[in-house]
Amino acid sequence: MSVRSLHLEALVRGPTVASSTLDTAPHLHAADNSTLITHSEPIHAPSRAHTLSSSIVAARVPALVAGMLNLLCLFWVTCALRYTRLIAGISANILYKPYPIAKDPKFRACNVTVVIPTTFKTPAELVQCLRCIVNCGPAKVIVVTAVGNVSLVRDLCALNSFHVKVLGVEKLNKRNQMIRALQEVATEITVFADDDVFWPRHYLEHLLAIFEDSQVGAGGTRQRTRRNASPNFWNFLGMSYLERRVWNNITTNAIDGSISTLSGRTAAYRTKILKNEDFYWYFTHDSWLGRPLNTDDDKCLTRFVYSRGWKIALQTAAVLETSLEDNPKYIQQCLRWARAHWRGNFTVMTNESYWWSLDHCWGTYVIYLGQFQTPAILIDGTLFTLLYFAVQDCSECTRTVLFCCFAAWLLFTKVVKLLPHFCRYPDDIRFLPVSILFGYMHGLLNLYALCTLTTTAWGSQSLEELERPKAEYEQVVPLLKETMAEVSYTEPTPGKVMEGDDYFSAMLAPVQCRG
């Protein structure tokens, strides 16, 4: 059968029959075969479909690769915005050097007046606090409390041979108490201290070293929460809170001299900055949306010092201890601190200009822009989602390795600021899961605090109740005995580390506050 006949049959009966006929004609020469293939395109229709699908896939591959690259870029940019400050913090805390004590210092303990505004909530704690402070040898110690408790505080001081001046105010208001005492200060340096802080013996010597720099107007030291003999997770949350806060403060202060808040637990000031009518008015007329503020005093002081052109310094060669709530009231403390944080930062951003100056550029990024990187669960969840979709087309093994690395990095970020604490107390590692979970919950607390900024009361105590006399007549002696017994029982505290030359040695040195 000729090629022409086969072609005619294909046209009449269809390509299938023609194909079978071709298979039975092996004797056809190559030229005829070539002619047949040329004129029988329907036989190769499946090959065209395959070619079409291949070209579609080839066209999609660059788009998929581009999408993955875009997601990866977004992932790394988000990581950089979130974790650059952590990497800088690691370097700052390792490299930061404390202020050395001069051979002939400008200021000594005899140039210091210590002011302690107290609610007298825990008498035994106040006695321990005074014992540590008096042992540091300041020129004068002034305690300011409610009028109803002045005589009781004086009795306690007399029993312990403390040379302390006790003043009273009608209404407990920390700012008014501080102003009342400030009017009695005659020394060049004023130190404000809470009634639940515990200093090492040489604390003032280290603290005063920051004033060797004539541009420094105020400063503080490291802080640590007192660890109970058998700590619960509330106690651990308090310890981890201060460890993280000190870490963040040292980071910003080491890099550009900025600080979010110079903590009111203990802070030293040049008296001339504060002892004037300008400060008195500024301090007592601080408000939020027209509501007078009793809280946020340390935020106000920090703002005032910076706005007057002074520097604030942190001395890392000494560590004080303090006590925080070790029960559910700790949540109320966290809310109060969070509200103070938002209010203070918004006030600075609205009313001051120093926060965005070139001198405080790192603080601008970490303190004022970084505050909006909350809650952490949202940011970490976003990073996980970006990574998930960016590596979706990778092999299962590659995806597993990447997710494990990311999880390990997240764990590292949650642990690194607590490493010195875990070096001191390895047993507390058991609280790490609780700490991580609370860290995520704290982000939600921050959002709640942001929505309730008009709440300006102290969250964990009632000032009205504390204004009443702690004891009446026949109750005074039993209260004094109970207080002295409790003090003798809880001594010696505070625990181990109190002084050191750098971050880790400051956490490991054995110097203690002696009674």
Disulfide bonds with the S-S distance in Angstrom:
Cys132-Cys513 2.30
